[in-house]
Amino acid sequence: QVQLVESGGGLVQTGGSLILGCTASGRTRSSYAMGWFRQAPGKEREFVATISWDGDFTYYIDAVKGRFTLSRDGAKNTMYLQMNNLKPEDTAIYYCAAGFRLTTIHTGWPYWGQGTQVTVSS
């Protein structure tokens, strides 16, 4: 089993920045892909971005491309999501996920964090 804990959410004004972290524990010796999803009130969970186990490959949805950047620190078992130029439509609960393959489908990820709230005020 893998446990994931997110950090770094909060309230920020439009145009501001936040860094989200996701730290994995448990069976972290396996090579997991990691990703971020988000869920706004009244909406379905949405894929945001993913990074390969070695950090060499990243993929973002168009809505965040150029504003969000993924990275991971293998020594710390932590993935980071740098979010710049935040917009009100980025407001959501952000969930970290880990799994064995890169996919945009949330059912394809076996491990999830508890979520962290990001609120962008206009």
Beta strands, then each sheet from edge to edge (+ up, - down):
strand 1: 2-7
strand 2: 10-13
strand 3: 18-26
strand 4: 33-39
strand 5: 46-51
strand 6: 58-60
strand 7: 68-73
strand 8: 78-83
strand 9: 92-99
strand 10: 111-112
strand 11: 116-121
sheet 1: 1+ 3- 8+ 7-
sheet 2: 2+ 11+ 9- 4+ 5- 6+
sheet 3: 2+ 11+ 9- 10+
end
